[in-house]
Amino acid sequence: MEFKDYYQVLGLERGASADDIRKAYRKLARKYHPDVSKEADAEVKMRDVNEANGVLGDAEKRAAYDQLFDQVARGGSPNGDFRPPPNWDEGFEFHRRTGGGPADDADFSDFFSSMFGAAERRSAERRQYRARGEDHHAAIEISLEDALRGGERELSLRSQAIDENGQPQWKTRTLSVKIPAGVHPGQYIRLAGQGLPGHGGEAAGDLYLEVRIAPHELFRIEGRDLYLTLPITPSEGALGAQVKVPTPLGGVVEVTVPPGARNGLKLRLKERGLPGKPPGDLYLLLDIALPPAQSEAARKAYEQLAQATTGFDPRRHLGV
């Protein structure tokens, strides 16, 4: 069987802290979870990540694995057929942090089953195991309007469960999710008790949904603030104007463009962004749009403008 470098799987160095391991696992779980990943080998990658986290995220397993890792390093990297040294796990007692019996790892590699499966079974036989269920993570994409108003969505998720014969099976479930008003990208919605079942009568874990907001045709999100590119004409920018602007929830407001407004000037509409404490703002980025000189009248107007602004050189600072 092949020796598994679990640190490499999680992209970590040997001296990684427990917090580093948790962060690496969560990052990769969001990347490869079959519910959200579009990569062809997502299920295989997710299995490897779960397996690596199951060892490095457990203090006893990690200590035993590190001892074995050092023995392997002293003997040179194994090529192909790896066999563990006799009694490599002597002095260690492994336990499970997630619910279920030894069959939970039926979909893991031969390396894991050979190294930790038998030891865990011996440990489980010596005591009744009790543990809270593991938390799960997934993602949910909502519209900007849902983020502003709140609402309710149905979400279908695919996850792995153990059937009555102790075999892993993929199952699909549909959940009703309440979206709180003011939710922002990267925030998590917690569904209590929707993670893995507990063991020995303990509570189930929770499901954490990472919020993603779908791109909007008009508005861009930064934190709780919203941004809208607002086109204006050269005369509106030069002379000032009152212009109508759409708001995220469908209303229209009138804003003042100050005289001499330059391209890229930012106007602020206070508390028109995502709700919260404090609420976000809506920023308008002015974009001066030049009318095309496609008619004789338009060309003459540009010629008159050029004559009226003789001496104006927008490239003076270039020194040419």
Order of alpha helices (4+ residues) and beta strands (2+ residues): alpha-alpha-alpha-alpha-alpha-beta-alpha-beta-beta-beta-beta-beta-beta-alpha-beta-beta-beta-beta-alpha
